[in-house]
């Protein structure tokens, strides 16, 4: 019998989970906000920007969203790039991380959930989030 093992995912599967997670959050946001105000920056291809989705509010402000997806139901750890941390610092309350759980390469599972982490730098300062550093093989 096949057992799903997320820690053994290929790079292709990880990429697919990321794309599906972005699409899932994009679809959720388009039900919460006017659909034309939600822009999936990476819809056509990965842009390399430190956010995946923008919400352009009628007031003129823009919210920047980075989606972090996992195939598991409870994995709390995820990676952030230096560029994402810098953008989160610059944008403050206009930057959110959306953590999408139970995302598979084929799509979001029916019981998947999404948690919004608004202003992650403030959450770090208030100890609601913790920052870890991993030494890569290159420095060992």
Number of C-alpha atoms within 10 A of each C-alpha: 3 4 5 10 9 13 9 9 13 10 9 10 16 19 14 18 25 21 23 20 28 27 20 20 24 23 14 13 18 15 10 10 13 13 14 9 14 21 17 17 17 16 14 7 8 10 11 10 13 19 22 24 24 20 22 17 13 9 6 6 9 16 17 22 26 23 23 23 28 22 26 17 14 11 13 10 12 10 11 12 9 10 13 17 14 13 18 25 16 12 16 17 16 18 24 22 21 20 22 28 23 21 26 22 16 10 17 21 13 8 9 17 17 18 11 14 19 18 17 21 23 16 13 12 10 10 10 11 14 11 9 8 6 6 7 7 6 5 5 5
